[in-house]
């Protein structure tokens, strides 16, 4: 089954404690993205990757890092989380062909205390 | 830059009522347009899409027509069901893969029996 998986689905942590949210897709997609969803703001892109070792900033990259060492994986790293990073996070992947249908993971709800 | 504006919610309808959710866009090129749906506790999934002017996307009884003259892509359904209760996002993609989907802020639909 074609899917995007994320782990963990729920995470409560404290300010400053480094964390990683994993994302994996099994569709051999080249393009992957991370979004955060906040009430009243919709979805905003954090980072995206066009291929292995190729990443670029989205609209709200501050406080986040990503890496793309393998095609299927695109982890999101918060080196020093802060309460304003409390949000619902989605990973997505796409072939990159027009039209661009993105496939979303189930989401990770992060709370930073 | 590109942007998507969709009607504010929440929208509450009775079962079998007619649904319209308005969406207008601003883009420099010729974007592909999408409607995504997010059911409670889940990630976003593609509902329908259209890639050029006058195209009509349709799925599960929902329809939307790409109107270049009014820069709109309004979502409609003739008879909603309780199972249609979800958050609906209008989105556009101006270039393949390596640029983000630009999302509207979402419209929450509640259908009551």
Interface residues (C-beta under 8 A of the other chain):
Chain A: X4 X30 X31 X33 X40 X41 X42 X43 X44 X45 X48 X50 X56 X58 X59 X90 X92 X94 X95 X96 X97 X98 X99 X100 X101 X102 X104 X105 X106 X107
Chain B: X32 X34 X36 X42 X43 X44 X45 X46 X49 X51 X89 X93 X96 X97 X98 X100 X101 X103 X104 X105 X106
